[in-house]
């Protein structure tokens, strides 16, 4: 005879199915977060590279400026502390 065990069994089936759905949602969310983290790490690495390149360019510009200043100073016979203005043209 029917003793209600079918209802209990169906309740467990529903709980397991819902648990699987929730587990799938968590797995999907975790994968999306991992993908986003990888994107952020790649973008961060690219920004660091650009920053390093910009710093290297700044160093090259300063070295070029110092070399040009040294040549201009020698050409003009030196720069006195009271006359630090340099004419490049």
VEXTI-565262 format. One record per residue (C-alpha): x, z, y; residue in one letter; residue number from 1. Coordinates in steps of 0.05 Angstrom, whole numbers. Example, Ala and Ser with C-alpha at 12.3 -4.5 7.8 and 13.67 -1.06 7.14 Angstrom:
PT        u        w        v   aa     i
PT      246      156      -90    A     1
PT      273      143      -21    S     2
***
This chain:
PT        u        w        v   aa     i
PT        0        0        0    X     1
PT       21       -8       72    X     2
PT       58       54       95    X     3
PT       85       31      163    X     4
PT      154       15      137    X     5
PT      145      -58      157    X     6
PT      135      -36      230    X     7
PT      198        6      226    X     8
PT      236      -52      195    X     9
PT      212     -100      249    X    10
PT      232      -49      301    X    11
PT      303      -48      274    X    12
PT      305     -124      272    X    13
PT      285     -126      345    X    14
PT      338      -74      363    X    15
PT      392     -112      325    X    16
PT      371     -178      356    X    17
PT      369     -149      426    X    18
PT      437     -116      413    X    19
PT      465     -184      393    X    20
PT      436     -215      456    X    21
PT      467     -161      498    X    22
PT      534     -167      462    X    23
PT      532     -242      474    X    24
PT      518     -231      548    X    25
PT      577     -182      553    X    26
PT      623     -231      517    X    27
PT      601     -288      563    X    28
PT      611     -244      624    X    29
PT      679     -221      600    X    30
PT      701     -293      589    X    31
PT      677     -312      659    X    32
PT      716     -254      688    X    33
PT      779     -274      649    X    34
PT      772     -345      675    X    35
PT      764     -321      747    X    36
PT      823     -274      740    X    37
PT      866     -332      715    X    38
PT      843     -373      776    X    39
PT      861     -316      824    X    40
PT      929     -307      791    X    41
PT      944     -381      797    X    42
PT      922     -381      870    X    43
PT      965     -320      884    X    44
PT     1025     -352      852    X    45
PT     1014     -415      893    X    46
PT     1009     -374      958    X    47
PT     1073     -337      940    X    48
PT     1108     -404      928    X    49
PT     1083     -430      995    X    50
PT     1106     -367     1029    X    51
PT     1175     -373      998    X    52
PT     1179     -446     1019    X    53
PT     1159     -428     1090    X    54
PT     1211     -372     1092    X    55
PT     1265     -420     1066    X    56
PT     1245     -471     1119    X    57
PT     1249     -417     1173    X    58
PT     1319     -398     1149    X    59
PT     1340     -471     1152    X    60
PT     1312     -478     1222    X    61
PT     1349     -416     1246    X    62
PT     1413     -441     1216    X    63
PT     1404     -509     1249    X    64
PT     1389     -475     1315    X    65
PT     1450     -431     1310    X    66
PT     1494     -491     1293    X    67
PT     1466     -530     1352    X    68
PT     1475     -471     1398    X    69
PT     1547     -462     1375    X    70
PT     1561     -536     1387    X    71
PT     1528     -533     1456    X    72
PT     1566     -470     1473    X    73
PT     1633     -502     1454    X    74
PT     1615     -566     1491    X    75
PT     1598     -529     1555    X    76
PT     1658     -483     1552    X    77
PT     1618     -421     1532    X    78
PT     1557     -385     1557    X    79
PT     1565     -325     1602    X    80
PT     1517     -267     1593    X    81
PT     1488     -281     1661    X    82
PT     1473     -354     1643    X    83
PT     1439     -356     1575    X    84
PT     1394     -415     1590    X    85
PT     1409     -475     1545    X    86
PT     1391     -546     1564    X    87
PT     1381     -592     1504    X    88
PT     1365     -655     1541    X    89
***
